[in-house]
């Protein structure tokens, strides 16, 4: 037997693919394994009768030069690719549902004064943010505590709470601000205020102001054929035979400073390979299913406690004339006090062109999450009744695509640091193994891209 590649990568989601891309770009040989029949992980898209539905993430916010370089490498340059599309200007508008009606989030100081989303007391409290001191408590601070302390309870209920529902489908009382929202935490830590910090970042001032990778203004993009275009393009630019799909890993052993993998392919044939390095880039809840050595499984036990609640994405198409609301924005988030069966709704066909046939629109309804996991099982009728209440929908759907995710979004809770500690201990005690995914370093597509690229870059040096 011989070393078949420099690095083996388990998982062909966006993180694993980006690690492979960086390694291959540096001249290192790689081999990717995945039990599924196609690449992309959660980045899957369905095109049916001119309706385009995303199963997972709906867009990519390009704000880092490393992401832009990747897009260029795989032929998806933002301004020069027929496949890449930039979000419409109206997608900058966000709605919050209050008292049964969607209200646009203010986008200017004057809008802040006029909006009914916040009380007069709440608006005055927001203005005091630059004068609030840094956190002096012990232990991790929750996102809810952070917002109440810096902005007041009104801002938590009317903006920050729905925001957490839209990003994490989580409970703001149990999410660590340091780990779940590190950018906000860093603004307070370095500048004493995230309002002042945001201004400093705009002009490149201060300890974290000069970021050579920062792109301003950021651009929200997708692709003509959906988000699956991106992982497929990365896979298409890898060397022939670098990707093994429909395979099952049956053994993982560490011998003579190398990683020995045994796997079966789609036909049932068994294979063995030897690798200098092993990248494990599968979802965290699937780690217990891998035949890892017993000491690694024991070290990673804390990871099994990391919650990832169920979330269902239901994409519905309608005739435009059957919806009263103008749908002039990114979508709407819903306050917890509304007791809605939905987390929020994306106005998908308002965000990007060519998401629905002429005269039709698509809405992506998100439901479930930490606070109401049972809502992930909502019937279509429950969803339709709520859409009628909030958006004035009178007709029946002309398209339907339901994507349930049993373990949707990892929750960076108040005990999340022990997850980081366990991962670092495991890597330090087992030379040549590395763990990556949306449970480590950020849940967004952009975060996963950057983390994968940086991991691949660092491994190419060994």
N, C-alpha and C positions, 0 to 999 in steps of 0.2 A: 504494500500500500504506500501511497505517497500523498503529500500535501496537494489537494486539488485546487485550493485557492488561498490567497492571503487571509481573507475574512469571510466567514459565513454569517449571513443575516437571516434571522427568523422573523418573518412578517414582511409583507409587501405593501403596508400602509404608507402614508406620505413620509413618515419619519424614517422608516427603513429604506425606502427608495432614495431619499435625499442623502442618507449616509452612504449608500451604494454609489450614488452619482459622484459625491466628493472623492470617494476612494478610487473609483475608476478614472476620474479626471486626473488624479495624482499618479496614475500608472499602476495601481494595485489591482490584483485580480480579486473578484468577488463572486459569491454565489448566494442567491436569495431563495429561501424556501417559504412556501405558503400552502396552507391546506385548502384554500379557496381556488375557484377556477379562473379568477381574474384579479388583477392588482387593484390597489386603491383603498382597501379597508372601508372606512365610513364614507369615502368620497365616491359615491355611486350615483348615476343619473339614469333616468328613463325618458326616452323620447317616443311619444305615441300620438299619432294623428295631429302633429304640430303642437302638442302640449309637451312641455319639458318639466319634469319633476326631479328635484334633488331628494335623495334618500337621507342625506346627512347635511353637512355644511352647505350653505347656499352661495357663499362668496368668499373672496380672498382680499384682505386689505393689504395692499403693497405699501409698506412704509419703511422697508429695510432694503438697502442696496443689494444684500446677499440674495434676497428673494427675486429682485429684478434681474440679477445676473443669472440665476437659475432659469428663469423664464426665457431669457435670451439664449441660453445654452440649448434648450430643448425646442426652440422654434416658436415660442409663444410670447415674443416681445410685445409689450403693452401697446405701443403705437404703430407697430409694423406687422402685425399678424392678423390674418382674416379670422382666425379662431378666437382671439382674445377680444372681449368686449368690456367697455368701461361703463359703470353704473350711470344711470341718468342723474341729472342734477336734483331732481325731485326726491331721489333716494336719501338725500341729506335730512329730510324732514321725518321726524319720529312722533308718534302719537302715544299718549298715555290715557287709558280708560279710567274715568272718574265719574261716579254717579251715573253709570250706564251709558256714557258718551265719550268718544275719543276726542282728546284735546291735544293740539300740537304742542310739543315741547318748545319753549322759548329759545330763540337763536340769537338774541341780542339783549342788551340791558333794558331797552324799552319793552321788548317782549316779556322779559322777566317781570317787569312791573305790572303788565296787563294780564298775564296768564291767571286763570282761575285755579290752576293746579296747586298753587301754594297760597297759604294765608298771608296776611300782612305781617304777622309775627314771624312766620317762616321766612319771608323775604328779607326782613331785617336781620334775622339770625344768620342767614346765608352771608350777608355783607360783613359780618364780624369774623368770618373764617380766618383772614390773615392775622388776627390778633389772638387766636387760640394757640396755647402752648402745645409742645410735643407730648406724646404719650409717656407717662411716668409710672404706669402700673406694672405689675409683675406678670410674667407669662405672656402668652399670645393674646392679642386683642382681636375680637371679632370684627367683621366688616360692619355689622350693625352698630356696635359700640363706637367704632371709628367715625362713622357718618353722624351719629347722634352727637358725639363730642365736638366734631369740627363744624357741622352744618345744622344740627338740630333735628328733632324727631319728625318735623314736617317734611324735610327733604328726604329722610329715609322712607317714609310711607309713600310719598308721591313720586319719587324719581329713582332713588338708589335701590329700593326694594324691588320694584319691577325690573330694573336693570339686571339685578342678580338673577331674577327668574329667567330673563331672556338669555343670559350668558351661561350660567351654571345650572339652571333649573334647581337652584339650591336654596338653603335657608341662610339668610344673612346673619342670623344670630350664631351660626355654627361655623361659618367660613372664616378662616384666618386671613386678615387683611394683608399680612406680610407675604403669605404664600399664594393666595388666590388673586390678589391685586397688587403685585409687587411694585408696579409703576406708581400707584397712588401712595403706597407706603414709603417709597423712596423719595417722593416729593416732600412729604412731611419730614422724613429723616434728614434730608440734605438741605432743605430750604425753610423748614418750619411751617410751611403752608403750601397746599397744593395749588391754590390760586396764584400765589407768587411764583411757585415753582413752574407752573405751566407757562407763565409769562417769561421766566428765565429760559426755559427750554426753547421757546419760540425764537429767542434771540441768541441762543447758544451760550448762555451765561452759566457760571457756577460749575460745581464738581461733576455733574452728569449732563451738563448742557452741550458739550462738544462731543457728539456721537458721529464718528465718520461714516457710519452705515445708515444714518437717518435720511429718509426721503421726505421732503416737504414741498407741497402738500401730498399727503398720502392719497392713493387711488384705490377705490374699491372695484374689483374686477370679477368677471366670471368668463365663461367660454361658450361659444355658439352651441356646442353639444353638451354643455353642462360641466360640472366640476370634475367629473371622471376624466375629462380630457387631460388634466394636469398629471396625475399619476401614470396614465397610459403613455403620455409623451415622454416622461422620464424613463419608463420601462423600455420604450422603443429605442432610446438612445444608449441603452446598456449593451454590452457585447453579446453576441449570439450565445445561447446556452447558459447565460448567467442566471436565468430565472427558472425555477422549478415550481410549478403550480400543481395543485391536486396531489400533494404529497403529504405523508405523515412521518414525523420524526419519532423514531422508536427507541433511540438510545442517545444519550449525551454523556461522554466521559472525558475526564482530564487525564492525559497520559503523556509523560515525557515533555512537559511544557507545551503540549498541543491539545487542541480540542477535537475529539473523535466523534463524528456524528454518523448515525445509522438511520436510513429512512427508506420508505417504500414509495414508489411512484404510482401513478394512476392505474397502471396495469398490474400492480401488486409486486413488481420486482423490487428486490432489496439492493441498496447501495451503501457504500461506506466512504466517507471523506475525512480528511485531516486538515485542520486549519490553525493558523497562528492565533487568530482572534475570533471571538464569537459575539455578535451583537444580537440581543434579544429585544425585538421591537414589536412584540405582540401585545394586545390589550392586557392590562394588569390582572383582570379577573380570569384570564386563561393561563396564567403562569403555573398554577397548581397542576394543570393538565400536561405540562412538559415533563419528560423523564430526566429531570435535572438531578445531579448528585444530591444525596440526602442532606449533607451539610449546607448546601445552598438553599434547599427548600426550607430548612430550619431557620436560617438567617433571614429569609424573606417572609417569615410568618406575619410580621406586622402589616405587610402589604395586603394580606387577605382581609384586613379590617377596613380597608379604604372603600368607602361607600361610592357607588355609582348608580343612582336611581334610574328607574325605567322612564323613558321618554318616547312618545310616538309622534311622528311627523305625518300629517294627513294633508296631501295636496289635492285641492278641489278646483275644478274649472267651472266657470259660469259664463253665461251671456252677460256682456257688459251692461246691457239695459236692465238686468235683473238685480243690480246692486245700486242702492241709493247713494252710498258714500263715494266721494270722488277718488278714493284710493291714491291720493297724491302724496306718496311718501314711501319710506322703507317698510313701514308696518306699524303695529301697535302692541304695546305691552300693557298688562292689566294689573292694577293694584290688588293687593291681597284682600283688602276690605270688600272688593267687589264680589268675592266668593264665586268667581267664574270657574267653569270646568276647563278653561284654556289657560295656558301660560302666556300666550301671545299669538299674533298672526302676522306673517310676512306678506306684504303685497308684492308677490314675486314678479308678476308681469309689469309692475310699475318700476321695479328696480332695474331690470334688464330687458332689452328688446328680445323678440322672438321666443317668448315663454308661453304663448298661447296663440291660437288661430285668430285671424282678423275678427273683430267684434266680440272677442272673448277675453277673459282674464283668469289668472290663477292666484289662489290664496294658499299659503302654507301654514297650517294650523299646528301649533305645538302644544302638547298636553302631557301631564304626568309630573315628574320631578320629586324632589325630596319631601316637600310638604304635603303633596297629594298624589302619591304614586298610583293610587287606584284610578285616577283620571286617565292614565295611559291606556286604559281599556275602554274609554268612552266610545259609545256607538256613534255612527254617522249622524243619526238623528239628534243626539245631544249636541253635537258640534253645529249642525245646521240651525238648531233653535237659538244657540248662542250667537252665531253669525247674524241671524236675522235681528236679534235684539241690539247688537252693537253696530252693524253696518247696513241694516235695512235690506237684507237679501230676500227676494220673493220667489225666485225660480229654483228649480232642482239642478244639481250638479250635472255638467256635461262631461266631466272627467274626474277620475279618482285614482290616487296612488297612496297606499298606506304603508308606512315603514316603521315598524316597532323596533325599538332598541331596548333590550332587557337591561343592559348595563350601558347607559348612555354617556354620562359625563362624570369623570372622577372628581370627587369633592375634596378640595384642599381645606380640611377642617382644622379645628384647634389643636388636634394631635398629629397633624401632618408631618411635623418635624421628625417624628420617629420613623416615618416612612423613608425620608431622605437619609436618615442615619443608617437604616437597615440596608438601603441600596449601596451606600458608600462603603459600609463594612463588608458587604458581599463582594464588591469589586476589588477592594483592597486585599481581601483574603484569598481571592481566586484570580490570579493574574490572567489577563486576556479575555475576560468576560465583561460585557457592558450592557446596561439596561436603558432603554429609551422608549418614549411614547408620550401620549398626551397626559399621562399621570405624572410627568416629570418635566418641569420647565415651562409649562404653559399649555392651555388646552386649545388655543386657536390654531387654524391651519398655518398661519404665518409663523407662530411660535414653533410648531412642529417642524416646519421647513428649516428654520434657522438652527434649531437644536440638532436636527439630523445632519445638516451640512457641517456644522461645527464639530460634531462627533466624528464624522467621516474624515474631516480634515486633520483632526488630532490623531486618529488611528493610522493615517497614512504616513505619519512620521515614525512609526514603530516597525 
